[in-house]
Structure formats: C-alpha cells, structure tokens
Amino acid sequence: MHAQAGRRYRSPWAAVVVVILTVLWTIPTFGLFVTSLRPSDLSAYSGWWTVFSDHTLTLDNYREVLQGGESTPDGLVPYLVNSIAIAVPATIFPITLGCMAAYVLAWIPFRGATTVLLGVVALQVVPVQMALQPLVQLFNTGWSIGPLPIVPRVIDPATGRPILAGTYGPLWIAHTMFMLPLVIVVLQHFMARLPREVFDAARVDGASHSRIFLSMAVPLSLPAIASMAIFLFLWIWNDLLVAITFTSGTPDTAPVTAYLAGLEGAFGSKEYLLTAGAFVAIAIPLVVFFTLQRYFARGLLAGSVEG
C-alpha cells in the first residue's frame, strides 16, 4: 500500500499540479514586485501586467523608502533596526522559558502536572485583543488587588514616566506572554516522546536534571526548537497590533510594520512605496527561514511516524 501511494505521488500528474499551484501562488508576489519597480505615475493609472508592453522600471521607490523622502522623512532603516531589536529577544525569551517548562512537565513527575499542562493549553484560547488593555494598564500604573500592590508602578525619576515607556520592554514582555503557552505545549509534546532509555541511563550514571536538560533534551529537541523559533520570529516580525499598542509609532521603538502601515498614503496613493517597503522588510525573515529551513522540515516531520 505504501509503495502504491509513493508511485501515485511521484506520478507526472502530481508534478504538474505542484507546478500549477506554485505558479498561481507566485503570480501575486511577482505583481507586487513589479509594482515596486514602476514609477508612481504608471503604478497609479495602469496595472502591473502592462510592464510587458511598457518596460519602464526604476529604483527610485526603493531609494525613497530606504533613505527617506518627502512622504517618508525617516526612511525604513531605523524601523528595521527596531524590528530586529524586538523580534530577536522576543523569540529567545519564550523559547528559553518554554524549553525549561516543557522539560519539567515531560520528565520531572510531580503532583498536578497534568492540571498545569491543561492550564497552559487553556491559555492559548485567550484572545490577544482581550489582554492588550490590561497589559497597558499594568505597564503604566502597575497592578494591585484592592489596597495590596502586586506589581508596583515603577517611575523613572528623571522623566516622571513609567520606566518601561519608550523602551522595547513592553513588547518583549507582551510577545513572551502571548507565545509562551504555545511553545510549552509543542515542546512538551516533543520532549515527552524522546527515548526514555537514554534519560534513564543518564540518571543511573548520576546526571542531574540540569545536566540532562542541557546535554540531552535540548540537543535532541533542536528540530522542534528551531521550528518554533522560525514561527515565533515570523509572527513577531509581521505583528502590527501589539506593536502599535505598546509603541508611539516613532522611529525610537516602532517596528517596520508600523512604518509600512502609514506608508500607503491616502486612498492608496503611495502603494508603489508600500510594495517597495514590503519587499525590503521581508529580506530578513527570508534569511532566517532559509538558514533554519532544514531544521524546520525535520521539526515538522519528527514524531510523525512511530514504530
């Protein structure tokens, strides 16, 4: 049966279907790329497909997006730096905490472990939008239950503002809180399926849990960790809702998505700049994806076949 399935998926018709789907998926992206290279007057009054008859192309759109211009005085570069400064730590924090929590839930038995895991799973159903306003209040005024302060309000004495205002801190904390439940569930499921004999042998040899975690659990779980890292990085890089909630939209802390959101102009009059900015913005995520691509594929396939 497996041989018949393999022959079916290797048939020429399957290859034709894959090619057709790939072409259909690529056409919109190609159209956006062509639009990013067309002058503003042509982009405003004709479709991108007219490039096959009118070959006028220019790099002025990319130059204005990167260096700044009349409609984009700051340029894209500061926002790209902000996105990197936000996405990298906001990916590392939940991955690090999630790995430790997943190992505890998978390999350190304690009373209530199942209840804790169910609670973590339940946290995934909480909509992000419901948590934004409480988090804003938490960062600005702290959190208290009646007269009892749980998280005190910390003020910068030099400015009189909350100490996290104007920093990347709220974004790091928010992204970590939102993504941590998913990371714990995925990595716990992966780590729980690792060979028990290897861990038992390490414990017999006197290895501590910290040694087993660092020397065995993390290396063996690298495909799943890399898959989660790619997913988190792409999600955080493309996030707009959390970004505009916890930043002022200025080049100090705002990511590239906030910049692109205001780049289109009134009634889409600057769409040629928007497409150019979008293609610049996807360069770094593409580098991350192709760098970790082999781990991503292994992470998706790991554990899919048992026995």
Secondary structure by P-SEA (a helix, b strand, c coil): caaaaaaaaacaaaaaaaaaaaaaaaaaaaaaaaaaaccaaaaaccccccccccccccaaaaaaaacccccccccaaaaaaaaaacaaaaaaaaaaaaaaaaaaaccccccaaaaaaaaaaaaaacccccaaaaaaaaaccccccccccccccccccccccccccccaaaaaaaaaaacaaaaaaaaaaaaaaccaaaaaaaaaacccaaaaaaccccccaaaaaaaaaaaaaaaaaaccaaaaaccccccccccaaaaaaacccccccaaaaaaaaaaaaaaaaaaaaaaaaaaaaaaaacccccc
